[in-house]
Amino acid sequence: MTAAPAWLGGTVVARLGDDFRAARDRSAPRPPPGGAGSARRAAVLLLFAAAAEWGTAPASPAGTEVLLTRRAAHLRAHAGQVAFPGGRAEPGDPDPAGTALREAAEEVGLERSSVTVVAELPVLRVVPSNNDVTPVVGWWHRPGPLVPDRSEVESVTRVRLARLADPAVRIGVRHPAGGVWPGFDLPGLLVWGFTAWVLDRVVAACGLEVAWDRTPVVELPPPAPRPAEPGDRSAAAS
């Protein structure tokens, strides 16, 4: 097993932990839709890998990519949105890392043994989907082919962190429920909601953040109602 780069398991994880604890404390007074104590446990995988031309663990975040998926358009919740692999916990999962790795294996065919689990970050309450989500940081030490399960995932991609830091792709996104949040306008991918907020914090924690124009704001339309999808276990949030 190849160890994750020192910068990922040290400074970056520490900074993300501080950010996520602060966000959790700020959102603590907001009750979940079903009432106190009703939120469901879930986990997502923040999977990092060396950019293809590097081949080995880069010495800095600039040569690192993060794995993102686009959810299938027919799903009941968060259809077509960009997300991290992940979903709700099941009784057989030993811990949040187990949940995140199982979901990634099911969604995109990720081989669990190819991932070094670096850390489980503080839980984030995601009110719209009523989930308590644990972000799990992983290092993909042995990247391999991925095959999306089309019943859940439309596509999968790797995006370089340096690209996410480019002011040209940074935008503000206004949620239908109110408020403007950070987003990313990538070719063929509009990233917003929970996923964009986490990526925004990742870019900052890696020391890659630069000033960007927050004036352009994308207005999201209200989500269209969709029929129930029994297999939809998403932890993605918007």
Secondary structure in CASP SS format (residue, H / E / C, confidence):
PFRMAT SS
TARGET T0000
AUTHOR 0000-0000-0000
METHOD secondary structure of the structure
MODEL  1
M C 1.00
T C 1.00
A C 1.00
A C 1.00
P C 1.00
A H 1.00
W H 1.00
L H 1.00
G H 1.00
G H 1.00
T H 1.00
V H 1.00
V H 1.00
A H 1.00
R H 1.00
L H 1.00
G H 1.00
D H 1.00
D H 1.00
F H 1.00
R H 1.00
A H 1.00
A H 1.00
R H 1.00
D H 1.00
R H 1.00
S H 1.00
A C 1.00
P C 1.00
R C 1.00
P C 1.00
P C 1.00
P C 1.00
G C 1.00
G C 1.00
A C 1.00
G C 1.00
S C 1.00
A C 1.00
R E 1.00
R E 1.00
A E 1.00
A E 1.00
V E 1.00
L E 1.00
L E 1.00
L E 1.00
F E 1.00
A E 1.00
A E 1.00
A C 1.00
A C 1.00
E C 1.00
W C 1.00
G C 1.00
T C 1.00
A C 1.00
P C 1.00
A C 1.00
S C 1.00
P H 1.00
A H 1.00
G H 1.00
T E 1.00
E E 1.00
V E 1.00
L E 1.00
L E 1.00
T E 1.00
R E 1.00
R E 1.00
A C 1.00
A C 1.00
H C 1.00
L C 1.00
R C 1.00
A C 1.00
H C 1.00
A C 1.00
G C 1.00
Q C 1.00
V E 1.00
A E 1.00
F C 1.00
P C 1.00
G E 1.00
G E 1.00
R E 1.00
A C 1.00
E C 1.00
P C 1.00
G C 1.00
D C 1.00
P C 1.00
D C 1.00
P H 1.00
A H 1.00
G H 1.00
T H 1.00
A H 1.00
L H 1.00
R H 1.00
E H 1.00
A H 1.00
A H 1.00
E H 1.00
E H 1.00
V H 1.00
G C 1.00
L C 1.00
E C 1.00
R H 1.00
S H 1.00
S H 1.00
V E 1.00
T E 1.00
V E 1.00
V E 1.00
A E 1.00
E E 1.00
L C 1.00
P C 1.00
V C 1.00
L E 1.00
R E 1.00
V E 1.00
V C 1.00
P C 1.00
S C 1.00
N C 1.00
N E 1.00
D E 1.00
V E 1.00
T E 1.00
P E 1.00
V E 1.00
V E 1.00
G E 1.00
W E 1.00
W E 1.00
H C 1.00
R C 1.00
P C 1.00
G C 1.00
P C 1.00
L C 1.00
V C 1.00
P C 1.00
D C 1.00
R C 1.00
S C 1.00
E C 1.00
V E 1.00
E E 1.00
S E 1.00
V E 1.00
T E 1.00
R E 1.00
V E 1.00
R E 1.00
L H 1.00
A H 1.00
R H 1.00
L H 1.00
A C 1.00
D C 1.00
P H 1.00
A H 1.00
V H 1.00
R E 1.00
I E 1.00
G E 1.00
V E 1.00
R E 1.00
H C 1.00
P C 1.00
A C 1.00
G C 1.00
G C 1.00
V E 1.00
W E 1.00
P E 1.00
G E 1.00
F E 1.00
D E 1.00
L E 1.00
P C 1.00
G C 1.00
L E 1.00
L E 1.00
V E 1.00
W C 1.00
G H 1.00
F H 1.00
T H 1.00
A H 1.00
W H 1.00
V H 1.00
L H 1.00
D H 1.00
R H 1.00
V H 1.00
V H 1.00
A H 1.00
A H 1.00
C C 1.00
G C 1.00
L C 1.00
E C 1.00
V C 1.00
A C 1.00
W C 1.00
D C 1.00
R C 1.00
T C 1.00
P C 1.00
V E 1.00
V E 1.00
E E 1.00
L C 1.00
P C 1.00
P C 1.00
P C 1.00
A C 1.00
P C 1.00
R C 1.00
P C 1.00
A C 1.00
E C 1.00
P C 1.00
G C 1.00
D C 1.00
R C 1.00
S C 1.00
A C 1.00
A C 1.00
A C 1.00
S C 1.00
END
